[in-house]
Amino acid sequence: MSVSRRAVLGALGLAAVPALLRSQEVARGITAPRRFAPFNPAAARCSPPGGLTRTLVFAQDNQREFVQSAARGMALAARQRGLAFEVALADNDPRAMVGQVRKALTDRAGALIVAPIDVATLAPVLRLFIAQGGYVGSIVPPPATTILNAPQLATGRALGDAAVDYIRTRKGGEARVVLLTHDSNQFLAQRFVAIRAALKSLPGVRIIADISPRTVDKAGGHATMRTVLLAHSRVDVVLGADTVVLGALAALREAGLARDDQFIGGIDGEPEAIAEMRRNGPYKASVGLASPIFGYALAQHAADWLEGGSVPQGLDILPSLISPESLGQFERDTADPAAVYHDDARRSAYLKAYGNICHDSRADYVDFGWSSELK
């Protein structure tokens, strides 16, 4: 083993990794960005991985409803496919997540789905997991066997256009806007590029805050909005991920500054956001990313992998704008992800798959920030 490799393993605490993995460099996967062909469900089968357990571990970043709903879909598919299912909750602690994934590696779990907190610290352990033969599904960042991503520009455009339409028709073309971004996450930043572009079409829009909360949860959104309100008592529009926007709405209510004529809009289609829309108050829209459905799909791919099947390298979760008029169908579909997944027409409204990979070709795992919007 090279000194540099030993240093990496030591820093990650991987003394218990099987000797085969500790004795050689773990090769990178596909690092140059590329477009994948559409997924071929009839692709030839491979040999299944040997020596791994039929266990699926979900490395969960925090307890926001979006990822809890994804876990519900995973648990359902795992149960139907005979996989043991475990949730490893990191609670926004990147070191804890590394330790949990390391444990899954040394326990020889067959499959891992991860909602990463810090890509730099987690990536080396994920590469070891893949080299050992296990399946890795990642929600947005690489490396992974299957990258789950939304077309981020289209996602941001859907929310930005809805906000612009509301400002134009209901606010006389003028509004003070707060953007609660994820610009520190390069894989999500494009959605806010699209939102800003939409807002620029209205000269009367003033962005009074454009800021990334410290944590992607309600607490992060609440704390950030409280800071914004120290300088700005009037807020007309708040846009961001549902979980942070819900926290911001709570801060507005505490300050007595929430109004029914505001446009509060989010991304993810979280249950609490949908409940807010039913109240006909400030919360006007959410871009649904149907996390129970993609959670179910990723767990199905994990089971396919362990049985020698070919799975997608890239999986789009397609954005759909949820308004008070359309939320009923979205709720029905996310309540029964199995029915959606096993119906080609219904599944195609939410998911689109690209590329093919199986255990025998696992060296071609995705090691770049995949998106279907790559040029």
C-alpha positions as CSV (number, residue, x, y, z in Angstrom):
1,M,0.0,0.0,0.0
2,S,1.3,3.5,-0.8
3,V,1.9,5.9,2.0
4,S,-0.8,8.3,0.7
5,R,-3.3,5.5,0.5
6,R,-2.5,4.4,4.1
7,A,-2.9,8.0,5.3
8,V,-6.3,8.2,3.7
9,L,-7.5,4.9,5.2
10,G,-6.1,5.8,8.6
11,A,-7.8,9.2,8.6
12,L,-11.1,7.6,7.8
13,G,-10.6,4.9,10.5
14,L,-10.7,2.0,8.0
15,A,-8.5,-0.4,9.8
16,A,-11.2,-3.0,9.7
17,V,-11.7,-2.9,5.9
18,P,-11.0,-6.3,4.3
19,A,-7.4,-6.9,3.4
20,L,-8.1,-7.1,-0.3
21,L,-9.4,-3.5,-0.3
22,R,-6.6,-2.2,1.9
23,S,-3.9,-3.8,-0.3
24,Q,-4.7,-1.9,-3.5
25,E,-5.7,1.5,-4.8
26,V,-9.4,1.9,-5.3
27,A,-9.8,3.2,-8.8
28,R,-11.9,6.2,-9.7
29,G,-15.0,5.6,-11.8
30,I,-16.1,7.7,-14.7
31,T,-14.8,11.1,-13.9
32,A,-15.2,13.0,-17.2
33,P,-18.8,14.3,-17.6
34,R,-20.8,12.5,-20.2
35,R,-24.3,11.9,-21.3
36,F,-25.8,8.4,-20.9
37,A,-28.1,6.7,-23.3
38,P,-31.6,5.9,-22.1
39,F,-31.7,3.0,-19.7
40,N,-32.2,-0.4,-21.3
41,P,-34.3,-2.6,-19.0
42,A,-33.6,-5.7,-21.2
43,A,-29.8,-5.4,-20.8
44,A,-27.9,-8.6,-20.1
45,R,-27.7,-9.8,-16.5
46,C,-24.4,-10.0,-14.6
47,S,-23.1,-12.3,-11.9
48,P,-24.4,-11.2,-8.5
49,P,-21.9,-9.9,-5.9
50,G,-20.7,-12.6,-3.5
51,G,-20.1,-12.4,0.2
52,L,-22.4,-9.5,0.9
53,T,-25.6,-9.5,3.0
54,R,-29.0,-8.6,1.6
55,T,-29.0,-5.5,3.7
56,L,-29.9,-2.0,2.5
57,V,-28.6,0.9,4.6
58,F,-29.9,4.4,4.2
59,A,-27.3,7.0,5.3
60,Q,-29.8,9.8,6.1
61,D,-28.5,13.3,6.6
62,N,-31.2,14.7,8.8
63,Q,-34.9,14.3,9.7
64,R,-36.5,16.7,7.2
65,E,-39.7,15.3,5.8
66,F,-38.3,15.0,2.3
67,V,-35.8,12.4,3.2
68,Q,-38.1,10.7,5.7
69,S,-40.6,10.3,2.9
70,A,-37.8,8.9,0.7
71,A,-37.0,6.4,3.5
72,R,-40.6,5.3,3.6
73,G,-40.4,4.4,-0.1
74,M,-37.1,2.5,0.4
75,A,-38.5,0.6,3.4
76,L,-41.5,-0.5,1.3
77,A,-39.4,-1.7,-1.6
78,A,-36.9,-3.5,0.7
79,R,-39.7,-5.3,2.4
80,Q,-41.2,-6.4,-0.9
81,R,-37.8,-7.6,-2.2
82,G,-36.7,-9.4,0.9
83,L,-34.0,-6.9,2.0
84,A,-33.2,-6.0,5.6
85,F,-33.5,-2.2,5.8
86,E,-31.6,0.0,8.2
87,V,-31.6,3.8,8.7
88,A,-28.3,5.4,9.8
89,L,-29.2,9.0,10.9
90,A,-26.3,11.4,10.9
91,D,-28.2,14.4,12.2
92,N,-26.2,16.9,10.0
93,D,-22.9,15.5,11.3
94,P,-20.6,14.6,8.4
95,R,-18.2,12.7,10.7
96,A,-21.1,10.6,12.0
97,M,-22.1,9.8,8.4
98,V,-18.6,8.7,7.5
99,G,-18.6,6.4,10.5
100,Q,-22.0,4.9,9.7
101,V,-21.0,4.2,6.1
102,R,-17.7,2.7,7.3
103,K,-19.7,0.4,9.5
104,A,-21.9,-0.7,6.6
105,L,-18.7,-1.4,4.6
106,T,-17.1,-3.5,7.3
107,D,-20.4,-5.3,8.0
108,R,-20.4,-6.2,4.2
109,A,-23.9,-4.7,3.6
110,G,-24.9,-5.3,0.1
111,A,-26.5,-1.9,-0.7
112,L,-26.3,1.7,0.5
113,I,-28.4,4.7,-0.3
114,V,-27.0,8.0,0.9
115,A,-28.1,11.6,1.2
116,P,-24.6,13.1,1.6
117,I,-23.7,15.9,4.0
118,D,-20.1,16.5,3.0
119,V,-19.0,15.0,-0.3
120,A,-15.3,15.4,0.3
121,T,-15.1,13.3,3.5
122,L,-17.7,10.7,2.4
123,A,-16.5,10.0,-1.2
124,P,-13.4,7.8,-0.3
125,V,-15.6,5.5,1.8
126,L,-18.2,5.3,-0.9
127,R,-15.6,4.3,-3.5
128,L,-14.5,1.5,-1.1
129,F,-18.1,0.3,-0.8
130,I,-18.4,0.1,-4.6
131,A,-15.1,-1.7,-4.9
132,Q,-16.3,-4.3,-2.4
133,G,-19.2,-5.0,-4.8
134,G,-22.0,-3.2,-3.1
135,Y,-24.6,-1.0,-4.7
136,V,-24.5,2.8,-3.9
137,G,-27.4,5.1,-4.8
138,S,-26.7,8.7,-4.0
139,I,-29.2,11.6,-3.8
140,V,-27.4,14.1,-6.1
141,P,-23.6,14.1,-5.4
142,P,-21.1,11.5,-6.7
143,P,-19.6,8.9,-6.4
144,A,-22.3,6.3,-6.8
145,T,-23.5,3.3,-8.8
146,T,-26.7,5.3,-9.5
147,I,-26.9,9.1,-9.2
148,L,-30.4,10.4,-8.4
149,N,-30.8,14.0,-9.5
150,A,-33.4,16.4,-10.6
151,P,-32.9,18.5,-13.7
152,Q,-32.0,21.5,-11.6
153,L,-32.5,24.3,-14.1
154,A,-36.0,22.9,-14.9
155,T,-36.8,22.6,-11.2
156,G,-35.8,26.2,-10.4
157,R,-37.5,27.5,-13.6
158,A,-40.8,25.9,-12.5
159,L,-40.7,27.7,-9.1
160,G,-39.3,30.9,-10.5
161,D,-42.0,31.1,-13.2
162,A,-44.8,30.5,-10.8
163,A,-43.5,33.2,-8.5
164,V,-43.2,35.7,-11.4
165,D,-46.7,34.9,-12.6
166,Y,-48.0,35.6,-9.1
167,I,-46.0,38.9,-8.7
168,R,-47.2,40.1,-12.1
169,T,-50.9,39.2,-11.7
170,R,-51.4,39.7,-8.0
171,K,-48.7,42.1,-6.8
172,G,-48.7,44.6,-9.7
173,G,-45.2,43.5,-10.8
174,E,-43.5,44.6,-7.6
175,A,-42.2,42.4,-4.7
176,R,-39.4,42.1,-2.1
177,V,-38.0,38.7,-2.4
178,V,-35.9,36.4,-0.1
179,L,-34.0,33.6,-1.7
180,L,-32.9,30.8,0.7
181,T,-30.3,29.1,-1.5
182,H,-28.0,26.0,-1.6
183,D,-25.3,27.9,-3.5
184,S,-22.6,26.2,-1.3
185,N,-23.7,22.9,-2.9
186,Q,-22.5,22.9,-6.5
187,F,-24.9,20.2,-7.4
188,L,-28.0,22.2,-6.5
189,A,-26.8,25.8,-7.3
190,Q,-28.3,25.7,-10.8
191,R,-31.9,25.7,-9.5
192,F,-31.2,29.2,-8.1
193,V,-29.6,30.4,-11.3
194,A,-32.9,29.6,-13.0
195,I,-34.9,31.3,-10.2
196,R,-32.9,34.5,-10.4
197,A,-33.2,34.6,-14.2
198,A,-37.0,34.3,-13.9
199,L,-37.1,37.1,-11.3
200,K,-35.0,39.4,-13.5
201,S,-37.8,39.5,-16.0
202,L,-39.7,41.9,-13.7
203,P,-38.1,45.3,-13.1
204,G,-40.1,45.8,-10.0
205,V,-38.7,42.8,-8.1
206,R,-36.1,43.5,-5.5
207,I,-34.1,40.6,-4.0
208,I,-33.5,41.8,-0.4
209,A,-31.7,38.6,0.7
210,D,-29.9,35.9,-1.2
211,I,-28.4,33.6,1.3
212,S,-27.7,30.0,2.2
213,P,-28.9,28.8,5.6
214,R,-26.3,26.9,7.6
215,T,-28.4,23.8,7.7
216,V,-30.9,22.5,5.1
217,D,-33.8,22.1,7.5
218,K,-36.5,24.1,9.3
219,A,-34.1,25.3,11.9
220,G,-31.8,26.7,9.3
221,G,-34.6,28.5,7.5
222,H,-36.0,29.9,10.7
223,A,-32.7,31.3,11.9
224,T,-31.9,32.8,8.6
225,M,-35.2,34.5,8.2
226,R,-35.0,36.0,11.8
227,T,-31.7,37.6,10.7
228,V,-33.3,39.0,7.5
229,L,-36.2,40.5,9.4
230,L,-33.8,42.5,11.5
231,A,-33.2,44.6,8.4
232,H,-36.4,44.1,6.4
233,S,-39.9,44.1,7.9
234,R,-41.6,43.7,4.6
235,V,-41.2,40.4,2.7
236,D,-43.5,39.5,-0.2
237,V,-41.9,36.4,-1.6
238,V,-39.7,33.6,-0.1
239,L,-38.3,30.8,-2.3
240,G,-36.1,27.8,-1.5
241,A,-36.3,24.2,-0.5
242,D,-39.6,23.4,1.3
243,T,-37.9,22.5,4.6
244,V,-36.0,25.9,4.9
245,V,-38.9,27.9,3.6
246,L,-41.2,26.3,6.2
247,G,-38.8,27.5,8.9
248,A,-38.8,30.9,7.3
249,L,-42.6,31.0,7.4
250,A,-42.5,30.1,11.1
251,A,-40.2,33.1,11.7
252,L,-42.5,35.4,9.8
253,R,-45.5,34.2,11.8
254,E,-43.6,34.7,15.1
255,A,-42.8,38.2,14.1
256,G,-46.5,38.9,13.0
257,L,-45.3,39.5,9.4
258,A,-46.9,36.6,7.6
259,R,-49.7,37.6,5.2
260,D,-52.0,35.7,3.0
261,D,-51.0,37.8,0.0
262,Q,-47.4,36.6,0.2
263,F,-46.0,34.0,-2.2
264,I,-44.1,31.4,-0.2
265,G,-42.9,28.7,-2.5
266,G,-40.6,25.7,-2.1
267,I,-39.0,22.7,-3.8
268,D,-39.4,19.0,-2.8
269,G,-43.2,18.6,-2.3
270,E,-42.9,18.0,1.5
271,P,-46.1,16.9,3.3
272,E,-46.0,20.0,5.6
273,A,-45.8,22.3,2.5
274,I,-48.8,20.6,1.0
275,A,-50.7,21.0,4.3
276,E,-49.8,24.7,4.2
277,M,-51.2,25.0,0.7
278,R,-54.5,23.5,1.8
279,R,-54.8,26.4,4.3
280,N,-55.0,28.9,1.4
281,G,-52.5,31.1,3.3
282,P,-49.0,32.4,2.3
283,Y,-47.8,29.0,1.0
284,K,-48.7,29.1,-2.7
285,A,-46.6,26.4,-4.5
286,S,-44.1,23.6,-4.3
287,V,-42.1,21.9,-7.0
288,G,-42.7,18.2,-6.2
289,L,-39.7,15.8,-6.4
290,A,-41.8,12.8,-5.2
291,S,-39.3,11.4,-2.7
292,P,-41.3,8.3,-1.8
293,I,-41.3,7.4,-5.4
294,F,-37.6,7.8,-6.0
295,G,-36.8,6.2,-2.7
296,Y,-38.8,3.2,-3.8
297,A,-37.0,3.1,-7.2
298,L,-33.5,3.3,-5.7
299,A,-34.3,0.4,-3.3
300,Q,-35.7,-1.6,-6.2
301,H,-32.4,-1.0,-8.1
302,A,-30.5,-2.1,-5.0
303,A,-32.3,-5.4,-5.0
304,D,-31.8,-5.8,-8.7
305,W,-28.1,-5.3,-8.3
306,L,-27.8,-7.9,-5.6
307,E,-29.6,-10.4,-7.8
308,G,-27.3,-9.7,-10.8
309,G,-29.5,-7.2,-12.6
310,S,-28.5,-4.2,-14.6
311,V,-29.5,-0.8,-13.1
312,P,-29.4,2.8,-14.2
313,Q,-26.3,5.0,-13.8
314,G,-28.4,8.1,-13.7
315,L,-32.0,8.6,-12.5
316,D,-34.0,11.8,-13.1
317,I,-36.7,12.7,-10.7
318,L,-38.8,15.0,-12.8
319,P,-40.1,18.3,-11.3
320,S,-43.9,19.0,-11.2
321,L,-45.4,22.2,-9.9
322,I,-47.8,21.5,-7.1
323,S,-50.5,24.1,-6.5
324,P,-53.7,23.9,-4.4
325,E,-55.5,22.7,-7.5
326,S,-53.1,19.9,-8.4
327,L,-52.0,18.6,-5.0
328,G,-54.6,15.8,-4.8
329,Q,-53.0,13.7,-7.5
330,F,-49.5,14.2,-6.2
331,E,-50.6,13.1,-2.7
332,R,-52.3,10.0,-4.1
333,D,-49.2,9.0,-6.1
334,T,-46.7,9.6,-3.3
335,A,-48.9,7.6,-0.9
336,D,-48.6,4.5,-3.1
337,P,-45.1,4.6,-4.7
338,A,-45.2,0.9,-5.6
339,A,-48.3,1.4,-7.8
340,V,-46.6,4.3,-9.6
341,Y,-43.3,2.5,-10.1
342,H,-44.9,-0.7,-11.5
343,D,-47.1,1.3,-14.0
344,D,-44.9,2.5,-16.9
345,A,-47.1,5.5,-17.8
346,R,-47.4,6.7,-14.2
347,R,-43.7,6.1,-13.5
348,S,-42.6,8.1,-16.6
349,A,-44.3,11.2,-15.2
350,Y,-41.8,11.1,-12.3
351,L,-38.7,9.2,-13.3
352,K,-36.4,8.9,-16.3
353,A,-33.5,6.5,-16.3
354,Y,-30.2,6.6,-18.1
355,G,-27.2,4.3,-18.7
356,N,-26.7,0.7,-17.6
357,I,-24.3,-0.8,-15.0
358,C,-24.2,-4.1,-13.1
359,H,-21.9,-5.8,-10.7
360,D,-19.5,-7.0,-13.5
361,S,-19.1,-3.5,-14.9
362,R,-19.1,-1.7,-11.5
363,A,-15.8,0.0,-12.3
364,D,-17.9,2.3,-14.5
365,Y,-19.6,3.9,-11.5
366,V,-20.5,7.6,-11.7
367,D,-17.7,9.7,-10.3
368,F,-18.8,13.1,-11.6
369,G,-21.7,15.4,-11.0
370,W,-24.2,13.8,-13.3
371,S,-27.2,15.6,-14.6
372,S,-29.5,15.0,-17.6
373,E,-29.0,18.7,-18.4
374,L,-25.3,18.2,-19.2
375,K,-24.5,19.6,-22.6
